[in-house]
Amino acid sequence: MIIEVFKTNVQEESQCAIIIEILLEHYPNSSINFDLEDCDKILRIHAPVISNKKIIDILNSHGYLCEVLP
């Protein structure tokens, strides 16, 4: 399993639920969560295979900023 962590501009729990649902369509066997308490509004994905570009593209296409945290 791979864990990737992203910085986002997601602000609301309701937005998180929608994004998680969309990401689970692409990564059905994964664990996805947000940490909105963190200043970087962290998106964490734990999955067998992860495409950072695909995740960034998905969030961007829904109007959110997303970048990989080093």
C-alpha positions in Angstrom: 0.0 0.0 0.0 1.1 3.5 -0.8 0.3 6.6 1.2 0.3 10.0 -0.5 -0.4 13.4 1.2 -1.7 16.4 -0.6 -2.1 20.1 0.3 -5.6 21.4 -0.8 -7.8 24.4 -0.4 -10.9 22.4 0.6 -12.6 24.2 3.5 -15.9 22.3 4.4 -16.7 18.8 5.5 -19.5 18.7 2.9 -16.8 19.3 0.2 -14.7 16.5 1.7 -17.5 14.0 1.4 -18.1 14.8 -2.2 -14.4 14.7 -3.1 -13.9 11.4 -1.2 -16.9 9.9 -3.1 -15.4 10.9 -6.4 -11.9 9.6 -5.5 -13.3 6.3 -4.3 -14.8 5.8 -7.8 -11.2 5.9 -9.2 -9.6 4.2 -6.2 -12.2 1.8 -4.8 -9.8 -0.2 -2.5 -8.4 2.8 -0.7 -8.7 4.8 2.5 -9.2 8.5 1.9 -9.5 11.3 4.4 -9.0 15.0 5.0 -7.5 16.9 7.9 -9.2 20.3 7.7 -7.6 21.3 11.1 -4.2 21.3 9.4 -3.2 24.6 7.8 -2.6 22.8 4.5 -6.1 21.2 4.5 -4.5 17.8 4.1 -5.8 15.1 1.8 -4.4 11.6 2.6 -4.9 8.6 0.4 -3.8 5.1 1.3 -4.2 2.8 -1.8 -2.4 0.0 -3.6 -1.7 2.3 -6.6 -1.8 6.0 -6.7 -1.4 8.5 -9.6 -0.6 11.9 -8.1 -1.3 13.6 -11.5 -4.7 11.9 -11.7 -5.7 13.0 -8.1 -4.5 16.5 -8.8 -6.4 16.6 -12.1 -9.6 15.3 -10.4 -9.5 18.0 -7.7 -8.6 20.7 -10.2 -11.5 19.7 -12.4 -13.9 20.3 -9.5 -12.4 23.7 -8.8 -10.0 22.8 -6.0 -6.3 23.4 -5.7 -4.2 20.3 -4.9 -0.5 19.7 -4.7 1.7 16.9 -3.4 3.3 17.6 -0.1 7.0 16.6 -0.1 
